Amino acid sequence: QVQLAVSGGGLVQSGGSLSLSCAASGFTFSRFTMSWYRQGPGKERELLATITSTGGSTNVADDMKGRFTISRDNAKNTVHLQMSSLKPKDTAMYYCNASNAWLDYWGRGTQVTVSD
């Protein structure tokens, strides 16, 4: 059974930092590209960052560059999103995604709320 268990969300003050983790199971984690998305209230789902299966390459959305960092540990089947300098507009539900050419898996998401 495929699972992407996301943890680390919560309430943080503007300017603060938060780290999200996604623990994967039920599939060969090291063969999947991993991504983080978010969806704010009334907004479409937004791609934040992607890391290749080996971790050799990452890509972060322009609005998040310098603030968000994606990393993975294939030995532990986990992917992380380190977020800093958070702003109220970063308030959203954050999701973990695993994908390859044939499959696409989603976690349930975790709420991140940034207060003024």
HELIX and SHEET records of a PDB file:
HELIX    1   1 PHE A   29  ARG A   31  5                                   3    
HELIX    2   2 ASP A   62  MET A   64  5                                   3    
HELIX    3   3 PRO A   88  ASP A   90  5                                   3    
SHEET    1   A 4 GLN A   3  SER A   7  0                                        
SHEET    2   A 4 LEU A  18  SER A  25 -1                                        
SHEET    3   A 4 THR A  78  MET A  83 -1                                        
SHEET    4   A 4 PHE A  68  ASP A  73 -1                                        
SHEET    1   B 6 GLY A  10  GLN A  13  0                                        
SHEET    2   B 6 THR A 110  SER A 115  1                                        
SHEET    3   B 6 ALA A  92  SER A  99 -1                                        
SHEET    4   B 6 THR A  33  GLN A  39 -1                                        
SHEET    5   B 6 GLU A  46  ILE A  51 -1                                        
SHEET    6   B 6 THR A  58  VAL A  60 -1                                        
SHEET    1   C 4 GLY A  10  GLN A  13  0                                        
SHEET    2   C 4 THR A 110  SER A 115  1                                        
SHEET    3   C 4 ALA A  92  SER A  99 -1                                        
SHEET    4   C 4 ASP A 104  TRP A 106 -1                                        
END                                                                             
